[in-house]
Amino acid sequence: MPKPIVDCKKCKRHFTCVSVCPVNVFEKTGKGCVKVARPNDCIGCGACEANCPEKAIKVK
């Protein structure tokens, strides 16, 4: 089962992943990096990984 992993050292909170994820895996946070709120819903499409401007997400 695929799961997105966010490198919080790279994440600059652009929240592109939030807008491109077709199954709403991510949530915006008040501080820190984006939250992987529903990792089990990930379908492994790779949209978050491909569209992250900081290359902070890997789908494994």
DAUR-V656374 format. One line per field, one symbol per residue. ss: DSSP state (a for helix, b for strand, c for the rest). phi: phi as a letter, one per 40 degrees, with the letter a starting at -180 (. if undefined). burial: b if it has 24 or more other ideal C-beta (glycine too) atoms within 12 Angstrom, else e. A space follows every 10 residues. Layout:
BEGIN
ss=???
phi=???
burial=???
END
This chain:
BEGIN
ss=cccbbbcccc cccccaaaaa cccccbbccc ccccbbccaa acccccaaaa acccccbbbc
phi=.cacbbcccc cbfcgcdccc ccbfcbbcbc agcccccbcc ccbgcgcccc bcccfcbbbb
burial=eeebbbeeee bebebbbbeb beeebbeeee eebbebeebe ebeeeebbbe bbeeebbebe
END
